[in-house]
Amino acid sequence: MINPQSPTKLALLGCGDVAIRDYLPEFHRLAGRAEIVAACGRTSERVRTVAAQYQIPNIYTDYHQMLAETDAEAVINLTPIQLHFATSMAVLASGRHLYTEKPVAGSVQQAQQIRALAQEKSVKLVCAPCVLLFPQVRYAKLLIERG
C-alpha cells in the first residue's frame, strides 16, 4: 500500500529508449514524492548504465526476480509492446500498482484480463498517456456527461 507520508517506491521495468529518452530525464520532477528503488532490463550492461546514471540501487535482468525481491509499491512498465501483457499480468499478480506504456495489451481480451486482475488485487492500473487523469480533463468529461 502506498504511504502518502513517504516517497512512493517504484520499480522500472524496461531500460530502453522510452525510459532513457522520456521517463528518466524528467523523473527529478517527482523528487520527494517518488523514488526508483529497482530497475530491470534485458541486458545487464544497459541496466547497469541506467542504474548508475540515475542512482537506482537495485538492478535485475529478470523481472520475476525483481518482483520477488523488491519492496517497490508500483511498477512502471516500459517493456516492448509484445511483452506488455505478460509483464503487466506478472506485476499485478504480485499485488503492485501498475503504470504501463501504451498499448496496455495486444487485444481487447487481454486488456480485460489485465483490468480484471487489477480489480481482483485492489491495485491501481494506469496506462499512458495519463492525461485522462488530469483534474481539468476529468472535470471537462463530467461537464460533457452532464450535457
Phi and psi in degrees as GROMACS dihedral restraints (atoms count N, CA, C in turn):
[ dihedral_restraints ]
;  ai    aj    ak    al  type     phi  dphi    fc
    3     4     5     6     1   -79.5    20    10
    4     5     6     7     1   131.0    20    10
    6     7     8     9     1   -98.7    20    10
    7     8     9    10     1   114.7    20    10
    9    10    11    12     1   -67.2    20    10
   10    11    12    13     1   -11.7    20    10
   12    13    14    15     1   -85.5    20    10
   13    14    15    16     1   -14.8    20    10
   15    16    17    18     1  -132.6    20    10
   16    17    18    19     1   160.4    20    10
   18    19    20    21     1   -58.7    20    10
   19    20    21    22     1   139.3    20    10
   21    22    23    24     1   -69.8    20    10
   22    23    24    25     1   131.1    20    10
   24    25    26    27     1   -87.7    20    10
   25    26    27    28     1   122.3    20    10
   27    28    29    30     1  -116.5    20    10
   28    29    30    31     1   150.0    20    10
   30    31    32    33     1  -115.3    20    10
   31    32    33    34     1   137.8    20    10
   33    34    35    36     1  -100.3    20    10
   34    35    36    37     1   117.8    20    10
   36    37    38    39     1  -108.5    20    10
   37    38    39    40     1   101.4    20    10
   39    40    41    42     1   113.5    20    10
   40    41    42    43     1   117.0    20    10
   42    43    44    45     1  -118.2    20    10
   43    44    45    46     1    32.3    20    10
   45    46    47    48     1   -88.7    20    10
   46    47    48    49     1  -155.9    20    10
   48    49    50    51     1   -57.0    20    10
   49    50    51    52     1   -44.2    20    10
   51    52    53    54     1   -63.2    20    10
   52    53    54    55     1   -42.2    20    10
   54    55    56    57     1   -64.0    20    10
   55    56    57    58     1   -47.2    20    10
   57    58    59    60     1   -72.3    20    10
   58    59    60    61     1   -38.2    20    10
   60    61    62    63     1   -83.9    20    10
   61    62    63    64     1   -41.7    20    10
   63    64    65    66     1  -108.4    20    10
   64    65    66    67     1   -45.5    20    10
   66    67    68    69     1   -86.9    20    10
   67    68    69    70     1   -56.5    20    10
   69    70    71    72     1   -63.3    20    10
   70    71    72    73     1   -40.8    20    10
   72    73    74    75     1   -63.0    20    10
   73    74    75    76     1   -22.8    20    10
   75    76    77    78     1  -102.2    20    10
   76    77    78    79     1     0.0    20    10
   78    79    80    81     1   -63.7    20    10
   79    80    81    82     1   -26.0    20    10
   81    82    83    84     1   -55.5    20    10
   82    83    84    85     1   -23.3    20    10
   84    85    86    87     1   -64.5    20    10
   85    86    87    88     1   -18.8    20    10
   87    88    89    90     1   -99.9    20    10
   88    89    90    91     1    11.4    20    10
   90    91    92    93     1   -53.0    20    10
   91    92    93    94     1   132.1    20    10
   93    94    95    96     1    86.3    20    10
   94    95    96    97     1   -17.7    20    10
   96    97    98    99     1  -108.8    20    10
   97    98    99   100     1   -26.4    20    10
   99   100   101   102     1  -149.7    20    10
  100   101   102   103     1   151.5    20    10
  102   103   104   105     1  -142.5    20    10
  103   104   105   106     1   142.7    20    10
  105   106   107   108     1   -90.9    20    10
  106   107   108   109     1   116.4    20    10
  108   109   110   111     1  -100.3    20    10
  109   110   111   112     1   -11.9    20    10
  111   112   113   114     1  -155.2    20    10
  112   113   114   115     1   149.4    20    10
  114   115   116   117     1  -135.7    20    10
  115   116   117   118     1   143.3    20    10
  117   118   119   120     1  -132.3    20    10
  118   119   120   121     1   130.3    20    10
  120   121   122   123     1  -139.4    20    10
  121   122   123   124     1   166.9    20    10
  123   124   125   126     1   -71.0    20    10
  124   125   126   127     1   -31.0    20    10
  126   127   128   129     1  -119.2    20    10
  127   128   129   130     1   138.3    20    10
  129   130   131   132     1   -63.6    20    10
  130   131   132   133     1   -34.8    20    10
  132   133   134   135     1   -62.3    20    10
  133   134   135   136     1   -46.6    20    10
  135   136   137   138     1   -64.2    20    10
  136   137   138   139     1   -47.2    20    10
  138   139   140   141     1   -67.7    20    10
  139   140   141   142     1   -34.4    20    10
  141   142   143   144     1   -64.7    20    10
  142   143   144   145     1   -42.4    20    10
  144   145   146   147     1   -63.0    20    10
  145   146   147   148     1   -47.1    20    10
  147   148   149   150     1   -62.9    20    10
  148   149   150   151     1   -45.8    20    10
  150   151   152   153     1   -62.4    20    10
  151   152   153   154     1   -40.3    20    10
  153   154   155   156     1   -66.5    20    10
  154   155   156   157     1   -43.4    20    10
  156   157   158   159     1   -67.0    20    10
  157   158   159   160     1   -34.1    20    10
  159   160   161   162     1  -113.2    20    10
  160   161   162   163     1    17.4    20    10
  162   163   164   165     1    51.7    20    10
  163   164   165   166     1    49.5    20    10
  165   166   167   168     1   -94.9    20    10
  166   167   168   169     1   119.7    20    10
  168   169   170   171     1   -73.3    20    10
  169   170   171   172     1   -28.2    20    10
  171   172   173   174     1  -122.4    20    10
  172   173   174   175     1   131.9    20    10
  174   175   176   177     1  -125.3    20    10
  175   176   177   178     1   148.3    20    10
  177   178   179   180     1  -144.7    20    10
  178   179   180   181     1   154.9    20    10
  180   181   182   183     1  -117.1    20    10
  181   182   183   184     1     1.5    20    10
  183   184   185   186     1  -126.7    20    10
  184   185   186   187     1   112.4    20    10
  186   187   188   189     1   -68.1    20    10
  187   188   189   190     1   -27.6    20    10
  189   190   191   192     1   -63.9    20    10
  190   191   192   193     1   -41.3    20    10
  192   193   194   195     1   -65.1    20    10
  193   194   195   196     1   -43.6    20    10
  195   196   197   198     1   -58.6    20    10
  196   197   198   199     1   -45.7    20    10
  198   199   200   201     1   -65.0    20    10
  199   200   201   202     1   -31.8    20    10
  201   202   203   204     1   -74.8    20    10
  202   203   204   205     1   -30.1    20    10
  204   205   206   207     1  -106.2    20    10
  205   206   207   208     1   -23.5    20    10
  207   208   209   210     1   -83.9    20    10
  208   209   210   211     1   155.7    20    10
  210   211   212   213     1  -100.6    20    10
  211   212   213   214     1    18.2    20    10
  213   214   215   216     1   -60.3    20    10
  214   215   216   217     1   141.1    20    10
  216   217   218   219     1   -90.2    20    10
  217   218   219   220     1   -23.9    20    10
  219   220   221   222     1  -146.0    20    10
  220   221   222   223     1   157.9    20    10
  222   223   224   225     1  -125.3    20    10
  223   224   225   226     1   137.9    20    10
  225   226   227   228     1   -99.3    20    10
  226   227   228   229     1   112.8    20    10
  228   229   230   231     1   -94.9    20    10
  229   230   231   232     1   106.3    20    10
  231   232   233   234     1  -118.4    20    10
  232   233   234   235     1    30.3    20    10
  234   235   236   237     1   -72.8    20    10
  235   236   237   238     1   166.1    20    10
  237   238   239   240     1   -58.1    20    10
  238   239   240   241     1   149.6    20    10
  240   241   242   243     1   -49.7    20    10
  241   242   243   244     1   -43.9    20    10
  243   244   245   246     1   -65.4    20    10
  244   245   246   247     1   -12.6    20    10
  246   247   248   249     1  -101.4    20    10
  247   248   249   250     1    -5.8    20    10
  249   250   251   252     1   -55.7    20    10
  250   251   252   253     1   -45.3    20    10
  252   253   254   255     1   -62.8    20    10
  253   254   255   256     1   -53.1    20    10
  255   256   257   258     1   -62.8    20    10
  256   257   258   259     1   -44.6    20    10
  258   259   260   261     1   -70.2    20    10
  259   260   261   262     1   -40.8    20    10
  261   262   263   264     1   -63.9    20    10
  262   263   264   265     1   -41.3    20    10
  264   265   266   267     1   -62.3    20    10
  265   266   267   268     1   -39.9    20    10
  267   268   269   270     1   -65.5    20    10
  268   269   270   271     1   -42.6    20    10
  270   271   272   273     1   -61.3    20    10
  271   272   273   274     1   -49.6    20    10
  273   274   275   276     1   -64.2    20    10
  274   275   276   277     1   -39.7    20    10
  276   277   278   279     1   -61.1    20    10
  277   278   279   280     1   -27.8    20    10
  279   280   281   282     1   -78.5    20    10
  280   281   282   283     1    -4.7    20    10
  282   283   284   285     1    85.2    20    10
  283   284   285   286     1    18.7    20    10
  285   286   287   288     1  -102.8    20    10
  286   287   288   289     1   153.1    20    10
  288   289   290   291     1   -68.8    20    10
  289   290   291   292     1   155.1    20    10
  291   292   293   294     1  -136.5    20    10
  292   293   294   295     1   129.6    20    10
  294   295   296   297     1  -116.5    20    10
  295   296   297   298     1   119.0    20    10
  297   298   299   300     1  -123.0    20    10
  298   299   300   301     1   146.2    20    10
  300   301   302   303     1   -68.7    20    10
  301   302   303   304     1   164.1    20    10
  303   304   305   306     1   -83.0    20    10
  304   305   306   307     1   155.0    20    10
  306   307   308   309     1   -74.4    20    10
  307   308   309   310     1   153.6    20    10
  309   310   311   312     1   -62.6    20    10
  310   311   312   313     1   -30.4    20    10
  312   313   314   315     1  -159.3    20    10
  313   314   315   316     1   175.5    20    10
  315   316   317   318     1   -89.4    20    10
  316   317   318   319     1    -7.1    20    10
  318   319   320   321     1  -156.6    20    10
  319   320   321   322     1   164.8    20    10
  321   322   323   324     1   -62.2    20    10
  322   323   324   325     1   -41.8    20    10
  324   325   326   327     1   -59.3    20    10
  325   326   327   328     1   -44.9    20    10
  327   328   329   330     1   -63.3    20    10
  328   329   330   331     1   -42.0    20    10
  330   331   332   333     1   -61.6    20    10
  331   332   333   334     1   -39.3    20    10
  333   334   335   336     1   -66.0    20    10
  334   335   336   337     1   -37.4    20    10
  336   337   338   339     1   -65.2    20    10
  337   338   339   340     1   -41.2    20    10
  339   340   341   342     1   -63.1    20    10
  340   341   342   343     1   -47.1    20    10
  342   343   344   345     1   -60.9    20    10
  343   344   345   346     1   -43.2    20    10
  345   346   347   348     1   -62.4    20    10
  346   347   348   349     1   -41.1    20    10
  348   349   350   351     1   -68.2    20    10
  349   350   351   352     1   -39.2    20    10
  351   352   353   354     1   -61.0    20    10
  352   353   354   355     1   -42.4    20    10
  354   355   356   357     1   -65.9    20    10
  355   356   357   358     1   -43.4    20    10
  357   358   359   360     1   -60.0    20    10
  358   359   360   361     1   -40.1    20    10
  360   361   362   363     1   -86.8    20    10
  361   362   363   364     1    -3.2    20    10
  363   364   365   366     1    55.8    20    10
  364   365   366   367     1    46.1    20    10
  366   367   368   369     1  -121.1    20    10
  367   368   369   370     1   160.1    20    10
  369   370   371   372     1   -81.8    20    10
  370   371   372   373     1   141.9    20    10
  372   373   374   375     1  -128.6    20    10
  373   374   375   376     1   122.7    20    10
  375   376   377   378     1  -131.7    20    10
  376   377   378   379     1   136.7    20    10
  378   379   380   381     1  -117.1    20    10
  379   380   381   382     1   135.2    20    10
  381   382   383   384     1   -65.9    20    10
  382   383   384   385     1   149.6    20    10
  384   385   386   387     1   -77.8    20    10
  385   386   387   388     1   144.7    20    10
  387   388   389   390     1   -89.8    20    10
  388   389   390   391     1    13.5    20    10
  390   391   392   393     1   -58.0    20    10
  391   392   393   394     1   -24.4    20    10
  393   394   395   396     1   -65.0    20    10
  394   395   396   397     1   -15.2    20    10
  396   397   398   399     1   -90.6    20    10
  397   398   399   400     1    -9.8    20    10
  399   400   401   402     1   -62.2    20    10
  400   401   402   403     1   136.7    20    10
  402   403   404   405     1   -54.3    20    10
  403   404   405   406     1   -41.1    20    10
  405   406   407   408     1   -68.1    20    10
  406   407   408   409     1   -32.4    20    10
  408   409   410   411     1   -72.9    20    10
  409   410   411   412     1   -41.4    20    10
  411   412   413   414     1   -62.6    20    10
  412   413   414   415     1   -39.1    20    10
  414   415   416   417     1   -66.3    20    10
  415   416   417   418     1   -43.1    20    10
  417   418   419   420     1   -60.6    20    10
  418   419   420   421     1   -41.3    20    10
  420   421   422   423     1   -60.8    20    10
  421   422   423   424     1   -43.2    20    10
  423   424   425   426     1   -61.3    20    10
  424   425   426   427     1   -44.5    20    10
  426   427   428   429     1   -62.1    20    10
  427   428   429   430     1   -41.2    20    10
  429   430   431   432     1   -64.1    20    10
  430   431   432   433     1   -44.0    20    10
  432   433   434   435     1   -62.4    20    10
  433   434   435   436     1   -32.3    20    10
  435   436   437   438     1   -81.6    20    10
  436   437   438   439     1    -6.3    20    10
